[in-house]
Amino acid sequence: MCGIVGYIGKRDVAPLLLEGLQRLEYRGYDSAGIAVTSPKAGGLKMVKAKGRVRDLEAKVPARFKGTTGIAHTRWATHGAPSDENAHPHLSADNKVAVVHNGIIDNASEIRAKLTADGVEFLSETDTEVLTHLIARSQADKLEEKVREALRHIEGTYGIAVLHADFNDRIVVARNGSPVVLGIGEKEMFVASDVAALVSHTRQVVTLDDGEMATIKADDYRTYTTEGSRTTASPTTVEWEAESYDMGGHDTYMHKEIFEQPDAVDRVLRGRIDDRFSTVHLGGLNLDAHDARKVRRVKILGCGTSYHAGMIGAQMIEELARIPADAEPASEFRYRNAVVDPDTLYIAVSQSGETYDVLAAVQELKRKGARVLGVVNVVGSAIAREADAGVYVHAGPEVCVVSTKCFTNTTVAFGLLALHLGRIRDLSVSDGKRIIEGLRKLPGQISEILKQEDEIKKIAKQYADARSMLFIGRVRGYPVAREASLKLKEVSYIHAEAYPASELKHGPLALIEPALPTVAIVPDDDLLEKNRAALEEIKARSGKILAVAHQEQEKADQTILVPKNENELDPILMGIPLQLLAYHTALALGRDIDKPRNLAKSVTVE
């Protein structure tokens, strides 16, 4: 969940590393640090600071020269945010510097042994044990020192290592946390995310778990942690540096909300087959014969991806008539679930690196299950581990709070549900109906976004709420859950989502004027049931904001959403609630792109 960036070449390294950290700050922002050296230098120089990258930049002295360096922006796991706990971590002789993403599970045990041997620790982090293990190795080569140290490590890591005695190279390694090499002209880069690389190179090599690499200014080589050479060819990054800029918006979240019409158009482009009223999903590798053998679909994700999976499961059941459900991957991987050969498992992750989802995929693969990935990042770990999958083509999403990727993921599930439905029992006419609905989505999202000024006024009315209740029934319930999460994440207002049908089974006790309710009220076969829930709330003096296809008499305000097909309506009904969360947070003065305690890619448990 932290950010790593490194460089080796001829350029002054500090400005390059600081620029890279700025692009990776969404991955962690409680402290940052930088270590540099050069062939002419006698050792390592390091600066660290609690706070944002700008706080680190202010501490870097003018004469902080070097041509090789590593840097890190942190999301705290072991030890509170502080200068001492910031990365890189130096060995006692100031020769070894390490930056690390992930968690070392046996750090306490190793720390105790090293302390007994006289090693003095300067931080509370798990990472520092790795620094000392590398420094104490008697191996002749840096690669061997790192490999020897990693043999003692249990847990996850993406690391980059500098050594004053080997200042012509950086050694990196990966196990469960992403590491990407950037190939330049007589210069090389390393990062935990391509966002730090694209302004310098679009040629990248993504390491696999259990893989290491040595980068020099004019060369790189990859090998396993056991020492065997591997063959890793560069690929070209799809997105350019401008894709990671704000593009005139005040925040990334605002930009990404307004990118959704174009993003949805991308996920649809080239996939619709009008001739057979279906879609082509090139990476699916699931022919009609195999698709008809599927007896159940299980969707696994975390947070927003889990909510997208809930919507996806409903669409698959409705259109393909296959029993489907969604479950948090973090729970699934620990409950010793029965793995059924007739079940199709779908792993959902924006980054493609979410650790709990990746671990669930690996466990499913070990048990012989068929796993599809639904991810946004090409070449990510889940994309490589899965048997096949669907890319959602949302483009880079920098704000910690996911918006456009959530929407594109739900659209991708609509495509998958249509594909499975047409193979099974969905008629040609229903296929055409869904295709027409999918094609309407970009324009309808644009219509919703035109209501921003009105939604902003509504958000100001709710900004002083201490808590909010979100309700929905069947198709509306996952929308309520995601909207509740968005408000919590970005505004810090407590919010709870509940099925509207369950109100009278307990939550009605909470209803009072001080607790606003946001109700998802689609114009479908449950419209009157949803209106009955509004009656119950209004009878108890509750304040109601409805998101609906038509004005709701019992609501204090109604945000109108264009009507699509019933199965696709949930995709649209979450859009105005993204704006509600955004403008509520803005009214409260929150740090919208970097909410407290959160980071973008959850690559630890």
C-alpha positions as CSV (number, residue, x, y, z in Angstrom):
1,M,0.0,0.0,0.0
2,C,3.1,2.2,0.0
3,G,4.9,3.7,-3.0
4,I,8.4,2.8,-4.2
5,V,10.4,4.6,-6.9
6,G,14.1,4.2,-7.9
7,Y,16.5,5.4,-10.6
8,I,19.9,4.6,-11.9
9,G,21.5,6.6,-14.7
10,K,23.4,9.8,-15.3
11,R,20.7,12.4,-14.3
12,D,20.5,14.1,-10.9
13,V,18.4,11.6,-9.1
14,A,16.7,13.5,-6.3
15,P,14.3,15.6,-8.5
16,L,13.3,12.4,-10.4
17,L,12.6,10.5,-7.2
18,L,10.6,13.3,-5.7
19,E,8.5,13.6,-8.9
20,G,7.9,9.9,-8.8
21,L,6.8,10.0,-5.1
22,Q,4.3,12.8,-6.0
23,R,2.7,10.5,-8.5
24,L,2.6,7.6,-6.0
25,E,1.4,9.6,-3.0
26,Y,-2.1,8.1,-3.4
27,R,-0.5,4.8,-2.3
28,G,0.5,6.1,1.0
29,Y,1.0,9.6,2.5
30,D,2.0,9.6,6.2
31,S,5.7,9.8,5.7
32,A,8.3,9.7,2.9
33,G,12.1,9.3,2.4
34,I,14.9,9.2,-0.1
35,A,18.4,7.7,-0.2
36,V,20.9,8.5,-3.0
37,T,24.5,7.6,-4.0
38,S,26.7,7.8,-7.1
39,P,29.8,6.0,-8.4
40,K,31.9,9.0,-7.0
41,A,30.2,9.0,-3.6
42,G,31.7,7.3,-0.6
43,G,28.4,6.2,0.9
44,L,24.7,6.8,1.1
45,K,22.9,10.1,1.8
46,M,19.4,10.0,3.2
47,V,16.5,12.3,4.1
48,K,13.2,11.3,5.7
49,A,10.2,13.2,6.9
50,K,6.8,12.6,8.6
51,G,4.0,13.9,6.5
52,R,3.5,14.4,2.8
53,V,6.0,14.3,0.0
54,R,6.0,18.1,0.0
55,D,7.3,17.9,3.6
56,L,10.2,15.7,2.5
57,E,11.0,18.0,-0.4
58,A,11.3,20.9,1.9
59,K,14.0,19.0,3.9
60,V,16.1,17.8,1.0
61,P,19.2,20.1,0.9
62,A,20.3,21.9,-2.3
63,R,23.5,19.8,-2.5
64,F,21.9,16.4,-2.3
65,K,23.5,15.0,-5.4
66,G,23.6,11.5,-6.8
67,T,22.8,9.5,-9.9
68,T,21.3,6.4,-8.1
69,G,18.6,6.4,-5.5
70,I,15.5,4.8,-4.0
71,A,12.6,6.6,-2.4
72,H,9.4,5.7,-0.6
73,T,6.0,7.1,0.5
74,R,4.5,5.2,3.4
75,W,1.1,4.0,4.6
76,A,1.8,2.9,8.2
77,T,1.5,-0.7,9.3
78,H,4.2,-1.3,11.9
79,G,4.8,1.8,13.9
80,A,3.1,5.2,13.9
81,P,4.0,7.8,11.2
82,S,7.3,9.4,12.2
83,D,10.7,10.4,10.8
84,E,12.2,7.3,12.4
85,N,9.6,4.9,10.9
86,A,9.7,6.4,7.4
87,H,11.6,4.5,4.7
88,P,14.3,4.0,3.5
89,H,15.9,2.2,6.5
90,L,19.7,2.2,6.8
91,S,22.0,-0.4,8.3
92,A,24.1,0.5,11.3
93,D,27.2,1.0,9.0
94,N,25.2,3.3,6.7
95,K,26.0,1.0,3.7
96,V,22.6,-0.6,3.1
97,A,19.3,1.2,2.4
98,V,16.0,-0.6,1.9
99,V,12.5,0.4,0.9
100,H,9.7,-2.1,1.3
101,N,6.0,-2.5,0.6
102,G,4.2,-5.4,2.3
103,I,4.3,-7.0,5.8
104,I,7.0,-9.3,7.2
105,D,5.0,-11.7,9.3
106,N,7.9,-13.0,11.3
107,A,9.6,-9.6,11.9
108,S,9.2,-9.8,15.7
109,E,11.0,-13.2,15.9
110,I,13.8,-11.9,13.7
111,R,14.0,-8.6,15.6
112,A,14.4,-10.5,18.9
113,K,17.3,-12.6,17.5
114,L,19.1,-9.6,16.0
115,T,18.7,-7.7,19.2
116,A,20.2,-10.6,21.2
117,D,23.2,-10.4,18.8
118,G,23.7,-6.7,19.6
119,V,21.8,-5.0,16.8
120,E,20.3,-1.7,17.7
121,F,17.0,-0.9,16.1
122,L,16.1,2.7,15.3
123,S,12.5,2.2,14.2
124,E,9.3,0.2,15.1
125,T,9.0,-1.1,11.5
126,D,9.1,-4.7,10.3
127,T,11.2,-3.5,7.3
128,E,14.3,-2.6,9.4
129,V,15.0,-6.3,10.1
130,L,15.5,-6.9,6.4
131,T,18.0,-4.0,6.3
132,H,20.1,-5.6,9.0
133,L,19.9,-9.1,7.6
134,I,21.3,-7.8,4.2
135,A,24.0,-5.8,6.0
136,R,25.1,-8.8,8.1
137,S,25.3,-11.2,5.1
138,Q,28.9,-12.4,4.3
139,A,28.0,-13.0,0.6
140,D,30.3,-11.4,-2.0
141,K,27.5,-10.0,-4.3
142,L,24.6,-7.8,-3.4
143,E,22.2,-10.1,-5.2
144,E,23.4,-13.0,-2.9
145,K,23.1,-10.8,0.2
146,V,19.5,-9.9,-0.7
147,R,18.6,-13.5,-1.6
148,E,20.2,-14.8,1.6
149,A,18.2,-12.3,3.7
150,L,14.9,-13.1,1.9
151,R,15.3,-16.8,2.9
152,H,14.6,-15.7,6.5
153,I,11.5,-13.7,5.6
154,E,7.9,-14.8,5.8
155,G,5.3,-12.5,4.4
156,T,4.8,-10.2,1.5
157,Y,7.3,-7.7,0.0
158,G,8.2,-5.5,-2.8
159,I,11.7,-4.2,-2.1
160,A,14.4,-2.1,-3.6
161,V,17.9,-2.2,-2.1
162,L,20.9,0.2,-2.4
163,H,24.4,-0.7,-1.1
164,A,27.3,1.7,-0.9
165,D,29.8,-1.0,-2.0
166,F,27.7,-1.8,-5.1
167,N,26.7,1.6,-6.2
168,D,26.4,0.6,-9.9
169,R,23.1,-1.3,-9.3
170,I,19.8,-1.5,-7.5
171,V,18.5,-4.9,-6.5
172,V,14.7,-5.5,-6.3
173,A,12.5,-8.4,-5.4
174,R,8.8,-9.2,-5.3
175,N,6.5,-11.5,-3.3
176,G,2.9,-10.4,-3.2
177,S,3.6,-6.7,-3.7
178,P,4.1,-5.1,-7.1
179,V,7.5,-4.2,-8.6
180,V,7.8,-2.7,-12.1
181,L,11.0,-2.0,-14.0
182,G,11.1,1.0,-16.4
183,I,13.4,0.7,-19.4
184,G,15.1,3.9,-20.5
185,E,17.9,5.0,-22.7
186,K,21.1,4.3,-20.7
187,E,19.0,4.7,-17.5
188,M,16.6,2.4,-15.6
189,F,13.7,3.0,-13.3
190,V,11.9,0.9,-10.7
191,A,8.5,1.6,-9.1
192,S,5.6,-0.1,-7.4
193,D,3.2,1.5,-10.0
194,V,3.7,2.6,-13.6
195,A,2.3,6.0,-12.6
196,A,5.8,6.9,-11.4
197,L,7.4,5.8,-14.7
198,V,5.2,7.0,-17.6
199,S,6.6,10.5,-17.8
200,H,10.0,8.9,-18.5
201,T,9.3,5.6,-20.3
202,R,6.4,3.5,-21.4
203,Q,8.5,0.3,-21.7
204,V,8.1,-1.7,-18.6
205,V,8.8,-5.2,-17.1
206,T,6.5,-6.5,-14.4
207,L,8.1,-8.9,-11.9
208,D,6.2,-12.0,-10.9
209,D,6.1,-13.3,-7.3
210,G,9.3,-15.0,-6.3
211,E,11.3,-13.0,-8.9
212,M,14.2,-10.6,-8.4
213,A,16.0,-8.2,-10.7
214,T,19.2,-6.3,-10.9
215,I,19.1,-2.9,-12.7
216,K,22.1,-1.0,-13.9
217,A,22.1,2.2,-16.0
218,D,22.4,0.3,-19.3
219,D,21.0,-3.2,-18.4
220,Y,18.7,-5.3,-16.4
221,R,18.4,-9.0,-15.6
222,T,15.7,-11.0,-13.8
223,Y,16.0,-14.2,-11.9
224,T,14.2,-16.2,-9.2
225,T,14.9,-15.9,-5.5
226,E,16.6,-19.3,-6.0
227,G,19.0,-17.8,-8.5
228,S,17.6,-19.2,-11.8
229,R,17.5,-16.8,-14.7
230,T,14.1,-15.7,-16.0
231,T,13.1,-14.2,-19.3
232,A,11.2,-11.0,-18.9
233,S,10.4,-9.0,-22.1
234,P,9.3,-5.3,-21.9
235,T,5.7,-4.4,-22.6
236,T,4.3,-1.0,-23.6
237,V,2.2,0.9,-21.0
238,E,-1.2,1.8,-22.5
239,W,-1.5,5.2,-20.8
240,E,0.6,8.3,-21.3
241,A,1.7,10.7,-18.5
242,E,-1.1,13.2,-19.2
243,S,-3.6,10.5,-18.1
244,Y,-2.3,10.9,-14.5
245,D,-2.7,14.7,-14.4
246,M,-5.7,16.5,-13.0
247,G,-6.6,18.0,-16.4
248,G,-7.9,21.3,-15.0
249,H,-10.0,19.8,-12.2
250,D,-9.4,20.7,-8.6
251,T,-9.1,17.1,-7.5
252,Y,-8.6,13.7,-9.1
253,M,-11.9,12.5,-7.7
254,H,-13.8,15.2,-9.5
255,K,-11.8,14.5,-12.7
256,E,-12.5,10.8,-12.5
257,I,-16.2,11.2,-11.8
258,F,-16.5,13.3,-15.0
259,E,-14.4,10.9,-17.0
260,Q,-17.0,8.2,-16.6
261,P,-18.9,8.8,-19.9
262,D,-15.7,8.3,-21.9
263,A,-14.5,5.5,-19.6
264,V,-17.8,3.5,-20.1
265,D,-17.5,4.1,-23.9
266,R,-14.1,2.5,-23.8
267,V,-15.2,-0.7,-21.9
268,L,-18.0,-1.1,-24.5
269,R,-15.9,-0.3,-27.6
270,G,-15.3,-3.2,-30.0
271,R,-17.1,-5.7,-27.8
272,I,-20.7,-5.5,-29.0
273,D,-21.9,-8.0,-31.6
274,D,-25.1,-6.7,-33.2
275,R,-25.4,-9.7,-35.5
276,F,-26.0,-12.2,-32.7
277,S,-27.2,-9.7,-30.1
278,T,-24.3,-10.6,-27.8
279,V,-20.8,-9.4,-27.0
280,H,-17.2,-10.5,-27.7
281,L,-14.9,-10.7,-24.7
282,G,-11.6,-11.6,-26.2
283,G,-9.7,-12.5,-23.0
284,L,-12.5,-14.7,-21.6
285,N,-11.3,-18.1,-23.0
286,L,-14.7,-19.5,-22.1
287,D,-16.4,-21.2,-25.1
288,A,-20.1,-22.0,-25.3
289,H,-19.5,-25.6,-24.3
290,D,-17.6,-24.6,-21.1
291,A,-20.1,-21.8,-20.3
292,R,-23.0,-24.2,-20.4
293,K,-21.3,-26.4,-17.8
294,V,-21.2,-23.6,-15.3
295,R,-23.7,-24.2,-12.5
296,R,-22.8,-21.3,-10.2
297,V,-20.9,-18.1,-10.2
298,K,-18.9,-16.8,-7.1
299,I,-17.6,-13.3,-7.3
300,L,-14.8,-12.2,-4.9
301,G,-13.6,-8.7,-4.2
302,C,-12.9,-6.2,-1.5
303,G,-14.6,-2.9,-0.7
304,T,-15.8,-1.1,-3.8
305,S,-14.9,-4.2,-6.0
306,Y,-17.1,-6.3,-3.7
307,H,-20.0,-4.0,-4.2
308,A,-19.5,-4.1,-8.0
309,G,-19.5,-7.8,-7.7
310,M,-22.8,-7.7,-5.9
311,I,-24.3,-5.8,-8.8
312,G,-22.6,-8.2,-11.2
313,A,-24.0,-11.3,-9.4
314,Q,-27.5,-9.9,-9.8
315,M,-27.1,-9.2,-13.5
316,I,-25.7,-12.7,-14.1
317,E,-28.6,-14.3,-12.3
318,E,-31.2,-12.1,-14.1
319,L,-29.7,-12.4,-17.6
320,A,-28.0,-15.8,-17.6
321,R,-30.1,-17.5,-15.0
322,I,-27.1,-18.9,-13.3
323,P,-27.1,-18.8,-9.4
324,A,-24.5,-16.1,-8.5
325,D,-23.4,-14.3,-5.4
326,A,-20.6,-12.1,-4.2
327,E,-18.5,-12.4,-1.1
328,P,-15.6,-10.4,0.4
329,A,-12.4,-12.1,-0.7
330,S,-10.9,-11.4,2.7
331,E,-13.5,-13.6,4.3
332,F,-13.6,-16.3,1.6
333,R,-9.9,-17.1,1.8
334,Y,-10.1,-17.9,5.5
335,R,-13.3,-19.9,5.8
336,N,-12.2,-23.1,4.1
337,A,-14.9,-22.8,1.5
338,V,-16.0,-25.8,-0.6
339,V,-14.5,-25.4,-4.1
340,D,-16.9,-26.8,-6.7
341,P,-15.6,-27.7,-10.1
342,D,-18.9,-26.5,-11.7
343,T,-18.5,-23.0,-10.2
344,L,-17.0,-20.2,-12.1
345,Y,-15.0,-17.9,-9.8
346,I,-14.5,-14.3,-10.6
347,A,-11.9,-12.1,-8.9
348,V,-12.5,-8.4,-9.0
349,S,-9.8,-5.8,-8.3
350,Q,-9.2,-2.2,-9.6
351,S,-5.4,-2.5,-9.2
352,G,-5.2,-6.2,-9.9
353,E,-2.9,-6.4,-6.9
354,T,-5.4,-6.4,-4.0
355,Y,-3.7,-8.9,-1.6
356,D,-6.8,-10.6,-0.2
357,V,-8.2,-11.1,-3.7
358,L,-4.8,-12.3,-5.0
359,A,-4.5,-14.8,-2.1
360,A,-8.0,-16.1,-2.7
361,V,-7.2,-16.6,-6.4
362,Q,-4.0,-18.5,-5.5
363,E,-5.9,-20.7,-3.1
364,L,-8.6,-21.4,-5.7
365,K,-6.0,-22.2,-8.4
366,R,-4.3,-24.6,-5.9
367,K,-7.7,-26.4,-5.6
368,G,-8.2,-26.7,-9.3
369,A,-10.9,-24.0,-9.7
370,R,-11.5,-22.0,-12.9
371,V,-10.9,-18.3,-12.1
372,L,-11.6,-15.2,-14.2
373,G,-10.2,-11.8,-13.4
374,V,-12.0,-8.5,-13.8
375,V,-9.3,-5.9,-13.4
376,N,-8.3,-2.5,-14.6
377,V,-4.5,-2.8,-14.8
378,V,-3.1,-4.8,-17.7
379,G,-0.4,-7.2,-16.6
380,S,-1.3,-7.0,-12.9
381,A,-0.8,-10.0,-10.6
382,I,-4.4,-11.1,-10.6
383,A,-4.6,-10.7,-14.4
384,R,-1.6,-13.0,-14.7
385,E,-2.7,-15.5,-12.1
386,A,-6.3,-15.9,-13.4
387,D,-7.1,-18.4,-16.2
388,A,-8.6,-15.6,-18.2
389,G,-10.6,-12.4,-17.7
390,V,-12.0,-9.0,-18.7
391,Y,-10.2,-5.7,-18.5
392,V,-12.4,-2.8,-17.6
393,H,-10.4,-0.1,-19.4
394,A,-11.3,2.7,-16.9
395,G,-7.9,4.3,-17.4
396,P,-5.6,5.4,-14.5
397,E,-7.5,6.1,-11.3
398,V,-5.4,8.2,-8.9
399,C,-7.9,9.3,-6.2
400,V,-8.0,6.8,-3.3
401,V,-11.8,6.7,-3.5
402,S,-12.8,4.7,-6.6
403,T,-15.5,6.1,-8.9
404,K,-14.9,5.5,-12.6
405,C,-13.4,2.1,-12.0
406,F,-16.4,1.0,-10.0
407,T,-18.7,2.1,-12.8
408,N,-16.7,0.4,-15.5
409,T,-16.5,-2.8,-13.5
410,T,-20.3,-2.9,-13.2
411,V,-20.6,-2.3,-17.0
412,A,-18.0,-5.1,-17.6
413,F,-20.3,-7.4,-15.5
414,G,-23.2,-6.4,-17.7
415,L,-21.2,-7.5,-20.7
416,L,-20.3,-10.8,-19.1
417,A,-23.9,-11.4,-18.0
418,L,-25.1,-10.7,-21.6
419,H,-22.4,-13.0,-23.0
420,L,-23.4,-15.9,-20.6
421,G,-27.1,-15.2,-21.1
422,R,-27.0,-15.4,-24.9
423,I,-25.1,-18.7,-24.7
424,R,-27.8,-20.1,-22.4
425,D,-31.4,-19.0,-22.5
426,L,-31.5,-15.2,-23.1
427,S,-33.5,-14.4,-26.3
428,V,-32.3,-12.4,-29.3
429,S,-34.8,-9.7,-28.4
430,D,-33.6,-9.5,-24.8
431,G,-30.1,-9.4,-26.1
432,K,-30.9,-6.4,-28.3
433,R,-32.7,-4.7,-25.4
434,I,-29.6,-5.0,-23.2
435,I,-27.3,-3.9,-25.9
436,E,-29.4,-0.8,-26.5
437,G,-29.3,-0.1,-22.8
438,L,-25.5,-0.5,-22.7
439,R,-25.1,2.0,-25.5
440,K,-27.3,4.6,-23.7
441,L,-25.1,4.5,-20.6
442,P,-22.4,7.1,-21.6
443,G,-25.0,9.7,-22.6
444,Q,-27.1,9.1,-19.6
445,I,-24.1,9.4,-17.3
446,S,-23.4,12.8,-18.9
447,E,-27.0,13.8,-18.2
448,I,-26.6,13.0,-14.5
449,L,-23.3,14.9,-14.3
450,K,-25.1,18.0,-15.5
451,Q,-27.0,18.1,-12.2
452,E,-23.8,18.8,-10.3
453,D,-24.8,22.2,-9.1
454,E,-28.1,21.0,-7.7
455,I,-26.4,18.0,-6.0
456,K,-23.8,20.4,-4.5
457,K,-26.6,22.4,-2.9
458,I,-28.1,19.2,-1.5
459,A,-24.7,18.0,-0.1
460,K,-24.3,21.3,1.8
461,Q,-27.6,20.5,3.6
462,Y,-26.4,17.1,4.7
463,A,-22.8,18.1,5.6
464,D,-23.6,18.6,9.3
465,A,-25.1,15.2,9.7
466,R,-23.5,13.0,12.3
467,S,-24.7,9.8,10.6
468,M,-26.7,8.8,7.5
469,L,-28.7,5.7,6.5
470,F,-28.7,4.4,2.9
471,I,-31.4,1.9,1.9
472,G,-32.2,0.0,-1.2
473,R,-34.1,-3.2,-2.2
474,V,-32.7,-6.0,-4.4
475,R,-31.1,-4.0,-7.3
476,G,-30.8,-0.9,-5.1
477,Y,-29.1,-2.5,-2.1
478,P,-25.6,-2.8,-3.6
479,V,-25.9,0.8,-4.8
480,A,-26.8,1.8,-1.2
481,R,-23.8,-0.1,0.1
482,E,-21.4,1.5,-2.3
483,A,-22.8,5.0,-1.7
484,S,-22.5,4.5,2.0
485,L,-18.9,3.5,1.6
486,K,-18.2,6.5,-0.6
487,L,-19.6,9.0,2.0
488,K,-17.6,7.3,4.8
489,E,-14.3,7.2,2.9
490,V,-14.2,10.8,1.7
491,S,-16.3,12.8,4.2
492,Y,-15.7,10.8,7.4
493,I,-19.5,10.9,8.2
494,H,-20.7,7.7,9.6
495,A,-23.0,5.9,7.2
496,E,-24.8,2.6,7.2
497,A,-26.4,0.7,4.4
498,Y,-29.4,-1.6,4.9
499,P,-31.9,-3.4,2.8
500,A,-35.1,-1.4,2.7
501,S,-37.0,-4.5,3.3
502,E,-35.3,-4.9,6.7
503,L,-36.1,-1.5,8.1
504,K,-38.9,-2.8,10.4
505,H,-36.6,-5.6,11.7
506,G,-34.5,-3.1,13.7
507,P,-33.2,0.0,12.0
508,L,-36.4,1.9,12.3
509,A,-35.4,2.5,15.9
510,L,-32.7,4.9,14.6
511,I,-35.0,7.1,12.6
512,E,-35.3,10.7,13.8
513,P,-34.9,14.1,12.2
514,A,-31.2,14.1,12.9
515,L,-30.6,10.9,10.8
516,P,-31.1,11.5,7.1
517,T,-31.9,8.6,4.9
518,V,-30.8,8.2,1.3
519,A,-33.2,5.9,-0.5
520,I,-32.5,4.2,-3.9
521,V,-35.9,4.0,-5.6
522,P,-35.8,2.6,-9.2
523,D,-38.9,2.5,-11.3
524,D,-39.2,-1.3,-11.4
525,D,-41.5,-4.0,-10.1
526,L,-40.5,-3.1,-6.5
527,L,-41.4,0.6,-6.8
528,E,-44.4,0.4,-4.5
529,K,-42.5,-1.6,-1.9
530,N,-39.8,1.1,-1.9
531,R,-42.4,3.8,-1.5
532,A,-43.8,1.9,1.5
533,A,-40.4,2.2,3.1
534,L,-40.4,5.9,2.6
535,E,-43.8,6.1,4.3
536,E,-42.4,4.3,7.3
537,I,-39.5,6.7,7.6
538,K,-41.6,9.8,7.0
539,A,-44.1,8.7,9.7
540,R,-41.2,8.8,12.2
541,S,-40.1,12.3,11.1
542,G,-37.1,11.1,9.1
543,K,-35.5,13.3,6.5
544,I,-35.3,11.6,3.0
545,L,-33.2,12.1,-0.1
546,A,-34.4,9.8,-2.9
547,V,-32.4,8.8,-6.0
548,A,-35.2,7.8,-8.4
549,H,-36.5,7.8,-11.9
550,Q,-39.4,10.1,-10.9
551,E,-40.2,12.5,-8.1
552,Q,-41.0,10.8,-4.8
553,E,-43.8,12.5,-2.9
554,K,-42.5,11.4,0.5
555,A,-38.9,12.5,-0.1
556,D,-37.6,15.9,1.0
557,Q,-35.5,16.0,-2.2
558,T,-35.3,13.7,-5.2
559,I,-32.3,13.4,-7.5
560,L,-33.6,12.2,-10.9
561,V,-31.8,9.6,-12.8
562,P,-32.5,8.6,-16.5
563,K,-34.3,5.3,-16.9
564,N,-32.5,2.4,-18.6
565,E,-33.3,-1.3,-18.6
566,N,-34.2,-2.6,-15.2
567,E,-31.0,-4.8,-15.1
568,L,-28.7,-1.9,-15.9
569,D,-30.4,0.8,-13.7
570,P,-28.0,0.2,-10.7
571,I,-25.0,1.3,-12.9
572,L,-26.6,4.8,-13.2
573,M,-28.1,5.2,-9.8
574,G,-24.7,5.3,-8.0
575,I,-23.4,8.2,-10.1
576,P,-25.2,11.1,-8.4
577,L,-24.2,9.6,-5.0
578,Q,-20.5,9.9,-6.0
579,L,-21.1,13.6,-6.5
580,L,-23.0,13.8,-3.2
581,A,-20.1,12.3,-1.3
582,Y,-17.6,14.5,-3.1
583,H,-19.5,17.8,-2.4
584,T,-20.2,16.8,1.2
585,A,-16.5,16.2,1.7
586,L,-15.7,19.5,-0.1
587,A,-18.1,21.4,2.2
588,L,-16.4,19.9,5.2
589,G,-12.9,20.8,3.9
590,R,-11.7,17.1,3.7
591,D,-8.5,16.0,1.8
592,I,-10.6,14.5,-0.9
593,D,-8.0,12.6,-2.9
594,K,-6.1,11.3,0.1
595,P,-8.6,10.4,2.9
596,R,-7.1,9.8,6.3
597,N,-6.0,6.3,7.2
598,L,-6.6,5.0,3.6
599,A,-4.4,4.2,0.6
600,K,-5.3,3.2,-3.0
601,S,-4.0,-0.3,-3.5
602,V,-4.4,-2.6,-0.6
603,T,-1.5,-4.9,-1.0
604,V,-1.4,-6.0,2.6
605,E,-3.9,-7.9,4.7
